[in-house]
Amino acid sequence: MAVKILGIESSCDETAAAICEAQGGKRAVLSNIVASSMDFHARFGGVIPEIASRAHLEAFAPVVKRALSSASLTLSDIDAVAVSAGPGLAGCLAVGASGAKGIALGAKKPFFALNHVIAHLAASEGEFGQIPENSAGLVVSGGHTTLFRLEKFPSRISVAGSTLDDAAGECFDKIGRLMGLPYPAGAAIDELAKKGDPFAIRVPQGLRGRRDHLFDFSFSGVKTSVARTIEEMREENMPLPVEDICASLAESVGEVLSRKAIEACRVFGSRVLVVGGGFSANSQLRGKLKAKAEEAGVELRIPSLPLCTDNGAMVSLLGADLLEGGISPSSLGAPIDSSMSLDIASL
């Protein structure tokens, strides 16, 4: 029997709601509505939690109503409610979690408080079906860069490695700010990199070849190296080769991420690599992952761009996995957890 899950996401600056239908290993996204407050934050060069929280309050009810109407459903048709409960900005998480609890209580539906980062991996199920046992996972975003071993998704997952400092997206944003690019800088750097020489500037590859940090990442040194290059060029009144800088940065970061992800597949004996998170929209990274996966005989599962960034579909898909897997629902008293451990899928 098919089940329908309402998924709600509010961990940062997107207020999102979606409905997916699940039956056995089959998944279908029936609606996926996103309202972003990014325009309000862009002038500050980063997300302002108070502004984001207020935007969530205003958008929550309209977004949920649109998700239901787009799927031609009512709350009585929903089998469960799932929400991102962490990691994320506490005030933002609180808005989504409170609203989701109210819906679950009023509609008398099971409630699942989910891990936002793990949900990024579940996003792939909307296009590829359920994640096979013994897969590898890579989540790359503005706040997270983490490699996972997915023994049995989502009940048995473990962190194999993560960033020791900056996340990949964070590195791009900081370099973009130095060059005067709009926030968030990921999309702008991606487009500029397509026109530049990826080997014009020497950019280090953090922790590459370190056996003691086989699956860990470090982008702080990458950021510092590129920042110094930019400063030296300006001190010498040299024209800034923005396209070459973007291409060289993208080459370094994409090479390290893809190389370590495929190495994880080799070590784990995984034949499937699942990738998610906003930074997985980067075209240079996608190209490198595709090439390395084909060479290694690994099936690469990267969702389309709308499912890479924060969205409600990924939450509803993870909720479907838990519901069909017989995982007990969360208590309506379950707290939000802005620093939720990445080895659990739900509270």
Protein Blocks (a to p, Z undefined) as FASTA:
>chain_A
ZZddddddffbmbccddddddehjbccdfbdcdddfklmmmmnopacfklmmmmmmmmmm
mmmmmmmmmnopafklpgbdcddfbecdfklmmmmmmmmmmmmmmnopacddddfklmmm
mmmmmmnopadehiacddddfkbccddddfbackbccdfbdcfbbcfklmmmmmmmmnop
acdfklmmmmmmmmmcfklpccddehihiaklmmbccfklmmmmmmmmmmmmmmnopacd
fklmmmmmmmmmmmmmmmmmmmmmmmnopabdcdedjklmpmklmmmmmmmmmmnopacd
dddfklmmgcfklmmmmmmmmmmnopacddfkbccdfkbcfkbfbZZ
